[in-house]
Structure formats: C-alpha cells, structure tokens
Amino acid sequence: MGPHPTFGSWKTVWARHRRWAADGTWDRVLGVLPARADDDGLIGWRLAAGGWR
C-alpha cells in the first residue's frame, strides 16, 4: 500500500518532504498553523499543575 495517487509515488513523497525540510517549508507551516488554529479558537489550552512524581 502506498500513498494516495494524488501525492505520487513514495519516492516523490520522500523527495518533496526532504526538499521542504531543507528549505524551511515545514518550519514555516508548523509555525503558522498552530497560531492560526489558536486564533480561531480551535485549540483548547489547559494548564495542569502539580502531580509530577
């Protein structure tokens, strides 16, 4: 079983991932998406204190 045909072969998927990792695309995506989700109220932040053993 491989990736959905929309994404191409595993070789294509891997090459794209490596390229995006090297050029900083993933860093930008992972920096923007959580911030947008938080702005839209899609992330529920809960702080838990104590209980560490």
LUMDREN-874624 format. One line per 5 residues: number of its first residue (from 1); their letters; for each residue x, y, z negated of C-alpha. Coordinates in steps of 0.2 Angstrom, whole numbers. Example, Ala and Ser with C-alpha at 12.3 -4.5 7.8 and 13.67 -1.06 7.14 Angstrom:
LUMDREN-874624
1 = as = 62:-22:-39; 68:-5:-36
END
This chain:
LUMDREN-874624
1 = mgphp = 0:0:0; 7:17:5; 2:35:4; -14:41:12; -11:43:31
6 = tfgsw = -14:62:28; 3:63:19; 13:52:32; 25:38:28; 34:35:11
11 = ktvwa = 49:42:20; 40:58:25; 33:60:7; 50:57:-1; 59:69:11
16 = rhrrw = 46:83:8; 47:80:-11; 66:81:-11; 66:97:0; 53:105:-11
21 = aadgt = 63:101:-27; 79:108:-19; 72:124:-13; 62:128:-29; 45:125:-22
26 = wdrvl = 40:113:-37; 46:126:-49; 35:139:-42; 20:128:-41; 22:122:-58
31 = gvlpa = 24:139:-65; 9:146:-56; -4:133:-58; -5:131:-77; -5:150:-78
36 = raddd = -20:151:-66; -29:137:-75; -27:146:-91; -33:162:-84; -48:153:-78
41 = gligw = -52:145:-95; -48:128:-88; -35:124:-102; -40:121:-120; -26:126:-131
46 = rlaag = -27:118:-148; -13:120:-161; -10:106:-174; 0:110:-189; 6:98:-202
51 = gwr = 5:79:-201; 23:77:-195; 31:62:-204
END
